[in-house]
């Protein structure tokens, strides 16, 4: 669903759930700015799309201010003070369990990011009170929200992994069974938490009554995150990574996110000088650029306090010019790869003042750790399961260390005067889908609606399989598939014409004439709206 720019002069929002779109649109209609709208949306989407994100997760913001300054707000939580390799070995594990209390090992930092966003919103003239911003989420959790197709399907497919996690069945099942699509579900404890935060302030989540209850529940279930860890939690402001291509300057979030990979892909693809979208050169060029980018990412991206290289050098013309020469436009490079799962949401907001926000919020896997804390209703992420217990790994576990994040919101300042915030969910698919959306819409001039609708691919390992391949939605032409096979791509055509595996993407665009445009993915349950 896409909005054309002409009818929207005040603001526009895009999100994967219709209730969240309305929450953001309402804030804009009440005179709020794009940052305030996004805080309302961040709370709402945690309430109505809990399989993809929650207040027990992390979040990253790219904010382009009216002055032209672009900043990254980093809501990433570190490993708990008890989370050490010895702790897991004492519990009989040689790797971190992906579900349950031992998977809930990092501090949830999304709300810390909301706090920074509201500080920035106020500095730009935002005046809406917190209780107004949180009201849609409070209503959804207290009075009920409708279970979407994706929540029901993921509850069913992941039930064996999740059903024994503390609090999961009580919160997300109905009489012990997977809910029907369209069923009304409630999160009463989360509603009470949001009401408390609306009155006491967001800092209460870490250093007040809510933080005390979170810590007590975490201790009760056996998580290595402590009260002191919550009290020490702080989101931070960072300089974004950036690179310049023919169309303009591209921005993305710095480590511990994989924003570097997203920028490298587009930097390389720009240099390939592909003449048109959708053909062999287009797909092959982006896939091969992805392989080069992921090799850099997997070697160098880690906790920003522990980087072994200056990452800007990988975005400089000298490096990109040398890398693009290593791409064979007739033959696929071999592809042994690590792979990251991830379920996430991306949302965008822009307003007529020139404020553009690209935001991503996640609990890592579907339903995260599966652990719902009974006193507060917080669904804890399992982002820390991406750590390795091997001290020689790129992201080894140690107390206080930040895990690697697939999350990366994107933003572009284009030479033609447009400002574009864009992104997607989907783990390793995020940089790939970002590249498809951007390249189709900007250099190849496809309308936003078409760029979001076009068939997609994903280079990465299929769930439950160790086999690495290139998966394509079924709408691709058979002759194109044959060409990819003949170029030695290991191709699999998935049965779905629109596959959730390929991400839920969206974008907002501020035009130089003040017009605003937004769109969201037909693969999701949301859309875009403006005032």
C-alpha positions as a printed NumPy array, in Angstrom:
array([[  0.   ,   0.   ,   0.   ],
       [  1.514,   3.316,  -1.074],
       [  0.509,   6.934,  -0.776],
       [  1.23 ,   9.413,  -3.532],
       [  2.991,  12.541,  -2.37 ],
       [  0.567,  15.141,  -3.659],
       [ -2.124,  14.849,  -0.979],
       [  0.105,  14.889,   2.098],
       [  1.756,  18.1  ,   3.154],
       [  2.141,  17.717,   6.901],
       [  3.491,  14.258,   7.529],
       [  3.507,  10.602,   6.511],
       [  4.126,   7.287,   8.286],
       [  4.669,   3.685,   7.158],
       [  4.467,   0.53 ,   9.292],
       [  3.718,  -3.21 ,   8.992],
       [  0.419,  -3.088,  10.923],
       [ -2.619,  -0.93 ,  10.202],
       [ -3.248,  -0.07 ,  13.882],
       [  0.31 ,   1.243,  14.145],
       [ -0.056,   3.273,  10.958],
       [ -3.135,   4.897,  12.514],
       [ -1.264,   5.559,  15.797],
       [  1.43 ,   7.464,  13.912],
       [ -1.014,   9.286,  11.661],
       [ -3.006,  10.413,  14.703],
       [  0.095,  11.927,  16.338],
       [  0.862,  13.872,  13.145],
       [ -2.758,  15.04 ,  12.979],
       [ -2.491,  16.264,  16.596],
       [  0.483,  18.412,  15.642],
       [  3.214,  16.023,  16.707],
       [  6.439,  15.701,  14.74 ],
       [  7.863,  12.614,  13.043],
       [  9.907,  11.567,  16.101],
       [  6.872,  11.748,  18.375],
       [  4.869,   9.794,  15.804],
       [  7.558,   7.127,  15.741],
       [  7.587,   6.705,  19.531],
       [  3.822,   6.158,  19.42 ],
       [  4.318,   3.665,  16.591],
       [  7.148,   1.865,  18.383],
       [  4.916,   1.291,  21.399],
       [  1.928,   0.322,  19.252],
       [  3.789,  -2.18 ,  17.087],
       [  5.14 ,  -3.933,  20.202],
       [  1.535,  -4.331,  21.333],
       [ -0.021,  -5.597,  18.09 ],
       [  2.92 ,  -7.393,  16.38 ],
       [  4.601,  -9.159,  19.333],
       [  5.962, -12.009,  17.228],
       [  8.24 ,  -9.502,  15.489],
       [  9.212,  -7.065,  18.256],
       [  8.471,  -6.025,  21.829],
       [  9.525,  -3.684,  24.631],
       [ 11.952,  -6.404,  25.726],
       [ 13.995,  -5.855,  22.555],
       [ 16.374,  -3.365,  20.953],
       [ 15.942,  -0.556,  18.438],
       [ 17.972,   1.687,  16.131],
       [ 17.062,   5.09 ,  14.704],
       [ 18.404,   7.166,  11.834],
       [ 17.145,  10.723,  12.147],
       [ 17.588,  13.404,   9.512],
       [ 16.885,  16.722,  11.203],
       [ 15.571,  19.847,   9.442],
       [ 19.071,  21.342,   9.698],
       [ 20.364,  18.512,   7.517],
       [ 22.217,  16.754,  10.331],
       [ 21.841,  12.956,  10.337],
       [ 22.265,  11.096,  13.636],
       [ 21.993,   7.486,  14.777],
       [ 20.218,   6.725,  18.057],
       [ 21.494,   3.377,  19.303],
       [ 19.193,   1.362,  21.56 ],
       [ 21.36 ,  -1.752,  21.887],
       [ 21.578,  -3.703,  25.133],
       [ 24.718,  -5.445,  26.419],
       [ 25.071,  -8.948,  27.809],
       [ 24.131,  -9.24 ,  31.478],
       [ 26.824,  -9.137,  34.149],
       [ 26.365, -12.851,  34.866],
       [ 26.474, -13.834,  31.169],
       [ 29.857, -15.502,  30.79 ],
       [ 31.01 , -18.677,  29.014],
       [ 31.557, -20.193,  32.466],
       [ 27.915, -19.487,  33.379],
       [ 26.699, -21.479,  30.366],
       [ 29.163, -24.302,  30.906],
       [ 27.978, -24.561,  34.53 ],
       [ 24.479, -25.032,  33.139],
       [ 25.707, -27.771,  30.793],
       [ 25.755, -25.813,  27.522],
       [ 28.51 , -25.584,  24.926],
       [ 26.469, -23.005,  23.019],
       [ 23.894, -20.438,  24.087],
       [ 20.348, -21.854,  24.004],
       [ 18.22 , -19.909,  21.489],
       [ 15.057, -19.999,  23.622],
       [ 14.116, -19.821,  27.274],
       [ 15.609, -17.952,  30.267],
       [ 19.25 , -18.567,  29.282],
       [ 18.517, -16.948,  25.907],
       [ 17.275, -13.804,  27.683],
       [ 20.803, -12.601,  28.387],
       [ 20.918,  -9.008,  27.128],
       [ 19.417,  -5.832,  28.548],
       [ 16.385,  -4.641,  26.537],
       [ 17.378,  -1.234,  25.166],
       [ 14.544,  -0.223,  22.82 ],
       [ 12.914,   2.019,  25.426],
       [ 16.27 ,   3.707,  26.045],
       [ 16.185,   4.61 ,  22.354],
       [ 12.656,   6.009,  22.747],
       [ 14.003,   8.247,  25.512],
       [ 16.678,   9.691,  23.213],
       [ 14.111,  10.139,  20.447],
       [ 11.823,  12.125,  22.729],
       [ 14.726,  14.336,  23.841],
       [ 15.426,  15.065,  20.176],
       [ 11.709,  15.594,  19.481],
       [ 11.428,  18.204,  22.236],
       [ 14.524,  20.021,  20.974],
       [ 12.739,  20.298,  17.617],
       [  9.564,  21.7  ,  19.158],
       [  7.685,  18.513,  20.052],
       [  5.109,  19.089,  22.776],
       [  2.884,  16.009,  22.981],
       [  2.861,  14.339,  26.421],
       [  3.986,  10.743,  26.869],
       [  0.542,   9.495,  27.887],
       [ -0.827,  10.63 ,  24.511],
       [  1.967,   8.824,  22.655],
       [  1.521,   5.578,  24.572],
       [ -2.301,   5.635,  24.544],
       [ -2.787,   3.52 ,  21.363],
       [ -0.471,   0.789,  22.702],
       [ -2.185,   0.843,  26.089],
       [ -5.595,   0.418,  24.439],
       [ -4.369,  -2.471,  22.274],
       [ -2.801,  -4.377,  25.16 ],
       [ -5.574,  -3.674,  27.676],
       [ -8.692,  -3.973,  25.471],
       [ -7.312,  -6.444,  22.941],
       [ -5.664,  -6.605,  19.534],
       [ -6.398,  -8.885,  16.581],
       [ -4.021, -11.788,  15.925],
       [ -2.66 , -11.404,  12.391],
       [ -1.986, -14.166,   9.903],
       [  1.769, -13.871,  10.464],
       [  1.456, -14.082,  14.266],
       [ -0.752, -17.174,  14.031],
       [  1.471, -18.901,  11.469],
       [  4.661, -18.214,  13.416],
       [  3.075, -19.27 ,  16.705],
       [  2.13 , -22.569,  15.073],
       [  5.467, -23.212,  13.346],
       [  7.616, -22.295,  16.377],
       [  5.377, -23.68 ,  19.124],
       [  7.616, -26.619,  20.028],
       [ 10.504, -24.224,  20.703],
       [  8.423, -21.695,  22.627],
       [  5.701, -23.489,  24.589],
       [  7.884, -24.211,  27.628],
       [  9.362, -20.696,  27.905],
       [  8.062, -19.024,  31.088],
       [  4.956, -16.942,  30.405],
       [  4.655, -17.723,  26.698],
       [  1.597, -19.981,  26.77 ],
       [ -0.275, -17.712,  29.188],
       [  0.295, -14.689,  26.95 ],
       [  0.177, -15.903,  23.364],
       [ -1.91 , -19.1  ,  23.395],
       [ -5.672, -19.43 ,  23.917],
       [ -6.619, -22.283,  26.267],
       [ -3.215, -23.799,  25.53 ],
       [ -3.718, -23.717,  21.754],
       [ -2.525, -21.572,  18.863],
       [ -5.016, -18.692,  18.412],
       [ -7.137, -18.464,  15.292],
       [ -6.409, -15.665,  12.848],
       [ -8.633, -12.757,  13.847],
       [ -8.829, -13.815,  17.5  ],
       [ -8.66 , -11.023,  20.07 ],
       [ -5.632, -11.259,  22.358],
       [ -4.663,  -9.11 ,  25.343],
       [ -1.408,  -8.342,  27.159],
       [ -2.743,  -7.066,  30.474],
       [  0.589,  -6.949,  32.327],
       [  2.174,  -5.011,  29.461],
       [ -0.758,  -2.575,  29.531],
       [ -0.12 ,  -1.915,  33.223],
       [  3.586,  -1.396,  32.506],
       [  2.868,   1.122,  29.74 ],
       [  0.406,   2.959,  31.993],
       [  3.068,   3.178,  34.694],
       [  5.632,   4.465,  32.187],
       [  3.152,   7.034,  30.863],
       [  2.837,   8.462,  34.389],
       [  6.34 ,   7.963,  35.815],
       [  8.378,   8.436,  32.626],
       [ 10.298,   5.992,  30.446],
       [ 13.316,   5.98 ,  32.769],
       [ 11.18 ,   3.972,  35.214],
       [ 11.698,   0.97 ,  32.903],
       [ 15.347,   0.843,  33.998],
       [ 15.732,   2.695,  37.274],
       [ 12.265,   2.748,  38.839],
       [  9.418,   0.484,  39.88 ],
       [  9.138,  -1.228,  36.499],
       [ 12.885,  -1.906,  36.468],
       [ 12.684,  -3.442,  39.932],
       [  9.914,  -5.816,  38.821],
       [ 11.734,  -6.728,  35.599],
       [ 14.877,  -7.561,  37.572],
       [ 12.954,  -9.675,  40.107],
       [ 11.279, -11.683,  37.348],
       [ 14.567, -12.165,  35.484],
       [ 16.201, -13.478,  38.643],
       [ 13.22 , -15.774,  39.27 ],
       [ 13.437, -17.428,  35.829],
       [ 17.251, -17.705,  35.878],
       [ 18.332, -15.022,  33.405],
       [ 21.896, -13.636,  33.799],
       [ 20.611, -10.006,  33.542],
       [ 20.539,  -8.212,  36.929],
       [ 18.989,  -5.091,  38.472],
       [ 22.373,  -3.378,  38.293],
       [ 22.511,  -4.128,  34.554],
       [ 19.16 ,  -2.412,  34.058],
       [ 20.171,   0.565,  36.184],
       [ 23.326,   1.031,  34.112],
       [ 21.557,   0.787,  30.761],
       [ 21.887,   3.775,  28.421],
       [ 21.152,   4.242,  24.76 ],
       [ 23.617,   6.509,  22.957],
       [ 23.912,   8.871,  20.006],
       [ 26.395,   7.952,  17.268],
       [ 27.591,   9.223,  13.926],
       [ 26.031,   7.13 ,  11.164],
       [ 28.09 ,   5.361,   8.53 ],
       [ 27.785,   6.912,   5.085],
       [ 28.933,   6.565,   1.505],
       [ 28.29 ,   8.585,  -1.65 ],
       [ 27.04 ,   7.118,  -4.934],
       [ 25.748,   8.718,  -8.117],
       [ 22.261,   9.255,  -6.714],
       [ 23.385,  10.918,  -3.468],
       [ 24.624,  10.155,   0.045],
       [ 23.535,   6.948,   1.763],
       [ 23.425,   6.575,   5.557],
       [ 23.115,   3.577,   7.827],
       [ 23.631,   2.642,  11.459],
       [ 27.164,   1.919,  12.732],
       [ 28.295,  -1.197,  14.68 ],
       [ 27.147,  -3.319,  16.331],
       [ 24.699,  -3.312,  13.383],
       [ 25.345,  -4.652,   9.884],
       [ 24.7  ,  -1.208,   8.357],
       [ 28.191,  -1.403,   6.834],
       [ 27.099,  -4.317,   4.631],
       [ 24.022,  -2.475,   3.354],
       [ 26.153,   0.49 ,   2.273],
       [ 28.839,  -1.658,   0.637],
       [ 26.214,  -3.491,  -1.459],
       [ 24.839,  -0.269,  -2.914],
       [ 28.319,   1.23 ,  -3.324],
       [ 29.435,  -1.779,  -5.367],
       [ 26.232,  -2.05 ,  -7.371],
       [ 26.443,   1.63 ,  -8.334],
       [ 29.88 ,   0.931,  -9.798],
       [ 28.642,  -2.034, -11.882],
       [ 26.714,   0.398, -14.118],
       [ 23.821,  -2.012, -14.677],
       [ 21.517,  -0.493, -17.293],
       [ 18.073,  -1.778, -16.263],
       [ 16.245,  -3.431, -13.386],
       [ 14.823,  -6.957, -13.235],
       [ 17.123,  -8.663, -15.748],
       [ 20.037, -11.062, -15.184],
       [ 22.64 ,  -8.308, -14.748],
       [ 20.485,  -6.632, -12.092],
       [ 19.935,  -9.703,  -9.923],
       [ 23.388, -11.187, -10.471],
       [ 25.048,  -7.823,  -9.775],
       [ 23.234,  -7.303,  -6.49 ],
       [ 23.78 , -10.906,  -5.352],
       [ 27.5  , -10.748,  -6.079],
       [ 27.755,  -7.348,  -4.352],
       [ 26.051,  -8.924,  -1.337],
       [ 28.646, -11.689,  -1.167],
       [ 31.5  ,  -9.174,  -1.136],
       [ 29.766,  -7.053,   1.514],
       [ 28.96 ,  -9.961,   3.82 ],
       [ 32.58 , -11.118,   3.815],
       [ 33.642,  -7.716,   5.155],
       [ 30.763,  -7.64 ,   7.648],
       [ 31.466, -11.107,   9.035],
       [ 35.124, -10.302,   9.574],
       [ 34.954,  -6.809,  11.043],
       [ 31.543,  -5.853,  12.507],
       [ 31.349,  -6.343,  16.253],
       [ 30.919,  -4.363,  19.493],
       [ 31.989,  -0.807,  18.515],
       [ 34.365,  -0.699,  21.497],
       [ 36.242,  -3.695,  20.101],
       [ 36.621,  -2.916,  16.391],
       [ 39.875,  -3.973,  14.763],
       [ 39.579,  -1.694,  11.711],
       [ 38.373,   1.777,  10.743],
       [ 35.132,   0.914,   8.96 ],
       [ 35.031,   4.109,   6.893],
       [ 37.798,   2.69 ,   4.718],
       [ 35.385,  -0.005,   3.454],
       [ 33.062,   2.763,   2.236],
       [ 35.764,   4.85 ,   0.56 ],
       [ 36.085,   4.958,  -3.25 ],
       [ 39.499,   3.231,  -3.212],
       [ 38.147,   0.122,  -1.489],
       [ 34.874,  -0.033,  -3.442],
       [ 36.654,   0.508,  -6.779],
       [ 39.016,  -2.372,  -6.007],
       [ 36.223,  -4.666,  -4.763],
       [ 33.954,  -4.158,  -7.757],
       [ 36.725,  -5.376, -10.055],
       [ 36.552,  -8.741,  -8.252],
       [ 32.943,  -9.292,  -9.349],
       [ 32.546, -11.524, -12.42 ],
       [ 29.362, -10.414, -14.205],
       [ 29.033, -13.769, -15.969],
       [ 29.706, -16.233, -13.153],
       [ 28.644, -16.572,  -9.519],
       [ 31.344, -16.539,  -6.85 ],
       [ 31.379, -19.496,  -4.419],
       [ 29.28 , -18.844,  -1.354],
       [ 30.099, -20.451,   1.997],
       [ 28.393, -18.259,   4.558],
       [ 27.304, -17.872,   8.122],
       [ 23.653, -16.891,   8.447],
       [ 21.52 , -15.016,  10.897],
       [ 17.836, -15.463,  11.575],
       [ 15.905, -12.419,  12.602],
       [ 12.415, -11.113,  12.977],
       [ 12.055,  -7.425,  13.187],
       [  9.949,  -4.483,  12.123],
       [ 10.955,  -1.378,  10.151],
       [  8.894,   1.814,  10.271],
       [  9.283,   5.268,   8.806],
       [  7.964,   8.767,   9.485],
       [  8.542,  12.165,   7.905],
       [  7.071,  15.612,   8.398],
       [  6.985,  18.872,   6.504],
       [  9.625,  20.483,   8.732],
       [ 12.241,  18.29 ,   7.037],
       [ 12.418,  15.676,   9.806],
       [ 12.763,  12.114,   8.417],
       [ 12.96 ,   9.051,  10.685],
       [ 13.987,   5.499,   9.782],
       [ 13.484,   3.095,  12.704],
       [ 13.928,  -0.613,  13.313],
       [ 12.912,  -2.563,  16.44 ],
       [ 13.421,  -6.254,  17.131],
       [ 13.553,  -9.178,  19.549],
       [ 15.824, -11.214,  17.177],
       [ 13.994, -14.51 ,  16.469],
       [ 10.215, -14.838,  16.288],
       [  8.955, -14.122,  19.84 ],
       [ 12.595, -13.704,  20.973],
       [ 13.484, -15.877,  23.953],
       [  9.787, -16.705,  24.406],
       [  9.999, -15.563,  28.036],
       [  7.215, -13.18 ,  29.115],
       [  7.914, -11.631,  32.52 ],
       [  4.721, -12.048,  34.592],
       [  4.76 ,  -8.802,  36.592],
       [  5.493,  -6.492,  33.639],
       [  4.465,  -8.417,  30.51 ],
       [  7.87 ,  -7.767,  28.927],
       [  8.726, -10.299,  26.2  ],
       [ 12.502, -10.689,  26.409],
       [ 14.582, -10.805,  23.257],
       [ 17.125, -13.544,  22.49 ],
       [ 19.59 , -11.269,  20.681],
       [ 22.4  , -12.553,  22.902],
       [ 22.028, -16.011,  21.353],
       [ 24.112, -14.579,  18.493],
       [ 27.173, -14.553,  20.791],
       [ 29.665, -17.372,  20.57 ],
       [ 31.106, -19.207,  23.584],
       [ 34.333, -19.564,  21.569],
       [ 36.704, -16.798,  22.78 ],
       [ 38.312, -16.669,  19.295],
       [ 35.027, -15.925,  17.49 ],
       [ 34.211, -12.511,  15.98 ],
       [ 31.505, -11.962,  18.625],
       [ 32.548, -13.889,  21.753],
       [ 30.359, -13.67 ,  24.835],
       [ 31.515, -11.648,  27.81 ],
       [ 29.552,  -9.648,  30.403],
       [ 28.728,  -6.15 ,  29.143],
       [ 29.557,  -6.896,  25.529],
       [ 27.194,  -5.759,  22.768],
       [ 26.004,  -8.525,  20.416],
       [ 26.12 ,  -8.303,  16.634],
       [ 22.883,  -6.871,  15.202],
       [ 21.27 ,  -7.588,  11.859],
       [ 19.117,  -4.483,  12.491],
       [ 20.003,  -1.528,  10.271],
       [ 17.735,   1.385,   9.368],
       [ 18.618,   3.175,   6.116],
       [ 18.33 ,   6.769,   4.971],
       [ 19.357,   8.553,   1.775],
       [ 19.838,  12.215,   0.95 ],
       [ 19.464,  12.325,  -2.828],
       [ 20.995,  14.779,  -5.26 ],
       [ 17.545,  15.632,  -6.63 ],
       [ 16.537,  16.996,  -3.198],
       [ 14.506,  14.035,  -1.934],
       [ 15.114,  12.523,   1.497],
       [ 14.271,   8.803,   1.726],
       [ 14.021,   6.705,   4.881],
       [ 13.688,   2.979,   4.171],
       [ 14.257,  -0.468,   5.617],
       [ 12.932,  -3.95 ,   6.224],
       [ 12.809,  -6.871,   8.629],
       [ 14.515, -10.141,   7.787],
       [ 17.927, -10.855,   9.354],
       [ 20.52 , -11.366,   6.603],
       [ 17.847, -10.366,   4.105],
       [ 17.773,  -6.78 ,   5.391],
       [ 20.735,  -5.411,   3.376],
       [ 19.543,  -7.315,   0.297],
       [ 15.945,  -6.101,   0.41 ],
       [ 17.122,  -2.559,   1.153],
       [ 19.252,  -2.708,  -1.99 ],
       [ 16.301,  -3.927,  -4.073],
       [ 13.922,  -1.224,  -2.802],
       [ 16.449,   1.599,  -3.182],
       [ 17.805,   0.573,  -6.593],
       [ 14.38 ,  -0.04 ,  -8.098],
       [ 12.94 ,   3.227,  -6.832],
       [ 15.87 ,   5.628,  -7.178],
       [ 18.225,   4.829, -10.098],
       [ 15.638,   2.804, -12.034],
       [ 12.766,   5.195, -11.214],
       [ 10.104,   2.639, -10.384],
       [  7.17 ,   4.1  ,  -8.413],
       [  7.49 ,   3.3  ,  -4.7  ],
       [  4.457,   1.008,  -4.827],
       [  6.006,  -1.063,  -7.645],
       [  9.455,  -1.16 ,  -6.026],
       [  7.886,  -2.641,  -2.865],
       [  5.73 ,  -5.09 ,  -4.831],
       [  8.316,  -6.502,  -7.255],
       [  9.509, -10.113,  -6.739],
       [ 12.491, -10.561,  -4.424],
       [ 15.271, -12.952,  -3.682],
       [ 17.3  , -13.885,  -0.605],
       [ 20.845, -15.199,  -0.473],
       [ 21.071, -17.251,   2.699],
       [ 20.447, -20.518,   4.417],
       [ 16.92 , -21.946,   4.474],
       [ 15.427, -22.467,   7.947],
       [ 16.198, -25.943,   9.238],
       [ 18.82 , -26.575,   6.536],
       [ 22.605, -26.216,   6.416],
       [ 22.453, -25.739,   2.633],
       [ 23.265, -22.228,   1.391],
       [ 21.331, -21.088,  -1.655],
       [ 19.687, -18.243,  -3.521],
       [ 15.915, -18.311,  -3.04 ],
       [ 13.586, -16.513,  -5.45 ],
       [  9.878, -15.779,  -5.209],
       [  7.844, -17.714,  -7.77 ],
       [  6.97 , -14.652,  -9.892],
       [ 10.397, -14.534, -11.564],
       [ 10.455, -15.549, -15.223],
       [ 11.65 , -19.119, -15.851],
       [ 14.186, -17.99 , -18.477],
       [ 15.779, -15.675, -15.912],
       [ 15.987, -18.535, -13.409],
       [ 17.697, -20.661, -16.073],
       [ 20.255, -17.9  , -16.728],
       [ 21.052, -17.679, -13.029],
       [ 21.495, -21.45 , -12.875],
       [ 23.785, -21.41 , -15.894],
       [ 25.903, -18.75 , -14.157],
       [ 26.381, -21.289, -11.323],
       [ 24.   , -19.735,  -8.807],
       [ 22.526, -22.355,  -6.502],
       [ 18.891, -21.354,  -7.099],
       [ 15.707, -22.436,  -5.342],
       [ 12.318, -21.028,  -6.353],
       [ 10.043, -20.838,  -3.318],
       [  6.349, -21.672,  -3.875],
       [  5.018, -18.314,  -2.658],
       [  4.511, -15.377,  -5.005],
       [  4.862, -13.052,  -1.973],
       [  6.997, -14.704,   0.703],
       [  7.387, -13.382,   4.263],
       [ 10.949, -14.741,   4.096],
       [ 11.796, -11.891,   1.725],
       [ 11.103,  -9.234,   4.363],
       [  8.458,  -6.645,   5.179],
       [  9.878,  -3.463,   3.658],
       [  8.762,   0.143,   3.606],
       [  9.838,   3.681,   2.817],
       [  8.96 ,   7.319,   3.414],
       [ 10.065,  10.098,   1.056],
       [ 10.182,  13.846,   1.627],
       [ 10.156,  15.685,  -1.709],
       [ 11.907,  19.03 ,  -2.233],
       [  8.548,  20.718,  -2.93 ],
       [  7.367,  19.66 ,   0.541],
       [  5.297,  16.723,  -0.7  ],
       [  5.399,  13.519,   1.339],
       [  5.15 ,   9.923,   0.17 ],
       [  5.068,   6.62 ,   2.016],
       [  4.634,   2.961,   1.279],
       [  4.742,  -0.416,   2.953],
       [  5.001,  -4.018,   1.873],
       [  2.114,  -6.088,   0.46 ],
       [  3.738,  -9.027,   2.32 ],
       [  2.88 ,  -7.414,   5.685],
       [ -0.31 ,  -6.337,   7.474],
       [  0.187,  -2.585,   7.374],
       [  0.559,   0.287,   4.978],
       [  1.135,   4.021,   5.003],
       [ -0.922,   7.1  ,   5.865],
       [ -0.469,  10.834,   5.936],
       [ -2.035,  14.121,   6.877]])
